Amino acid sequence: MMELNFEMIGITVLWTFLYGYVIVASIDFGAGFFNYYAMETGQHQKVSHIIQRYLSPVWETTNVFFVFFFVGIVGFYPDTAYYLGTSLLIPGSIALILLSIRGSYYAFNSSATKPRKSWAFLYGVTGLLIPASLSIVLVISEGGYIYEDAGGVQLDIEELLFSSYAWTVVFLAIILVLYVSSGFLTYYASKAKNKSAMETFRKWFLIWSLPMIVISQFTFLSLREHNFEHFQSAQDYWYLFGLSLLTMLIAIFLFWKRRNLGLAFILIMLQIAFAFYGYGISKLPYILYPFIDINTSVVNESMAFALTIVFILGLVLLIPSLYLLLRLFIFDKDYVEGREEEGY
Amino acid sequence: MDEVLLGRIITASTLGFHIIFATIGVGIPIVIMVMEFLGIRKKDTQYLTMARRIAKGFTVTIAVGVVTGTIIGLQLSLIWPDFMRLGGQIIALPLFMEVFAFFFEAIFLGIFLYTWDRFKNPWHHWLLNIPIVVGSTLSAVFITSVNSFMNTPSGFELSEEMFVNIDPIAAMLNPSVYVRVFHVVATAYMTAAFILGSIAAFKLIKNKFQKDAEYHKKALKVTMSIGIVTALLTILAGDFSAKFLHNEQPEKLAAMEWHYETETHADLVLFGVLDEENQEVNYALRIPWALSFLSGNSFDTEVTGLNDIPEDEHPPLVIHYFFDLMVVFGMYAFGVALLYFIIKKFTRFNEHHPALLYLYFLAGPLSMMAIEAGWFLAEMGRQPWIIRGYMRVSEAVTNADGLGIVLVSFIVLYAVLGFTCSYVLVKMFNNSSAESSREEYYGEGVDAK
């Protein structure tokens, strides 16, 4: 068989999908929250139309990114099933219940003849709780919360609950969701030529950009406390984190000036990409410190080869389909502006 | 309670709940495809309205299907981490492929649902059905492949506690995959058709909107047509399954049939009560020699009995009842569809007589119960193994604490989701006349005249 570096191929593919999930899920989670917030504050008429138009056709696609990631990681690195599966029984179940409530009540509410505020509340609030609970997995992967003894793998819940690093990451996840989502919605509203909605989303975006700057710096400091080794290797990639900060500042500037909002959102995506890949690369070779090292935990070669081939074929199928979805619902002027009735 | 049992109950509740929505998710697209086809072909907006209304309800069930599917996907690692660690090495490929199939389906479903009026040529919209049907059916194929692997593992060799020479394709195409995929897909199509037939029959019984009668009669005819074809395929698949079990998983067949002595001319036992001490079956309906015949198309076929299988590898004997219920319910649905067409084509009776409508109505719920019984049979019949012959369920369960609270939480979740989902669906269609929808969508219909 070909000499391929499957441990690197696997983690690159998975990390890229996780990045995709972070972006699309942040938009989705935040939109659900803003939808509810607008209901509570009487701004619903102004913004809900934009939110619904975006959310309706794409929410299922968002969920698949997540499923892809966890099926892929168990496929490429089966040890994750054992270590993370055992230690995450309770946190994982909580995340699953939240995801289920959110997905179902979104569909229930958008199908129901009369939408209910309580249902909007459920999918709005779970939109913030889900990123919080999922981010715990990244926290745990830094090591220090899992112990292996004769009885097997154990999660030290107490250690986790009183860890400043864990809480920093949780807040980072929540703020990131609100920041990315309001940024995207500003852009989407401007495409829809809906001035008043655009102004509202822009205001929310600017409100959340300050905490975003603060919490991202704070995360670094607490990583230093928690896993010094990882912090040191992250410093070797200082330019990635520097680029992340730079793109964030330019994006905020563009939103502030109401200029080139499309470019501004791309900069937000780049900002997150630089930070996300910088974090990921500096974390290697560990998936779960110190138990799962990609070099020793990678699946057997024939499976890795098969998964890689399927992945390439899958992309050949998916990329044109995703392009079609985006063209119809995000880049289609008539649909976005709500004038699709004319047909084509 | 013991951890293994708790783990099994959690997985059984998730799968038992998920399978309802998964079956609908695999089966409904093909019905929608047929209805939209008829609508465009015959230029009949009643069929198009059917397709649209079903699709509208489908968005609700698919949502629950998606979230419960996500749950089971992750729960496999949470509850059975050792199984997934081992399984990941051998059977990850179809799991991975399933995600792609579903991804593909989800994208086109999103497009399909929101573009009814966006194409000038209606056939362009119809074409969107194809990736949806292909994606949903392939999802079923790949997941069934994983489950088949657990029953008839292949594609690896065991060498000193280590799995070597792993061949992911051979694992995916394990011996039972063809028979089981055929069975799962045929029954999903069949059940979806009968469920929609039940709704049509129910609407005709209630007759709340008299102007809708023609619409529901048409719906009944289409669903009964799909139902009878797929029910015939299901019977064929059942026959293949019996022969397959006889050859490859004799312990499951023996437990299913309470068959103790290895013998030729074996009887088929229906229902009854088992006296395990004396290995006797009382009050049962016996069909002489039928088990031998079903196993190998000949009364001389020797069917392995439980006495020739190590006692600690016996599946639980209660699966006998699940088997019988599955067959009876499935046959009922087939019989009802047959009755509908006999009355319609060969007699002068009214095929929409209220008494008959009640019979049709039952076919949907009973088909779904057949699906449930079938999966309880399949999964309990694999016990005590999680990977037959290699890993026991008891070796795979997590050692983490808290299975009890997890079980309670998920049962509450399923109850809430099941209740709300039914509530939303009933609300959606209870007070909405099909003809009014037609008026709304196409500006024609009884109201428009």
Interface residues (C-beta under 8 A of the other chain):
Chain A: S56 P57 V58 E60 T61 N63 V64 F66 V67 F68 F70 V71 G72 V74 G75 F76 Y77 P78 D79 T80 A81 Y82 Y83 L84 G85 T86 S87 L88 L89 I90 G92 S93 L96 I97 L99 S100 I101 G103 S104 Y105 Y106 A107 F108 S111 A112 T113 G151 G152 V153 Q154 L155 V299 N300 S302 M303 A306 L307 V310 F311 G314 L317 L318 S321 L322 L324 L325 L328 F329 Y335 E340 E341 G343 Y344
Chain B: K56 T59 V60 I62 A63 V64 V66 V67 T68 G69 T70 I71 G73 L74 Q75 L76 S77 L78 I79 W80 P81 D82 M84 R85 L86 G87 G88 Q89 I90 A92 L93 L95 F96 M97 E98 V99 F100 F102 F103 F104 A106 I107 F108 L109 G110 I111 L113 Y114 T115 D117 R118 F119 K120 P131 I166 D167 P168 I169 T398 N399 A400 D401 G402 L403 I405 V406 S409 F410 L413 L417 T420 C421 V424 K427 M428
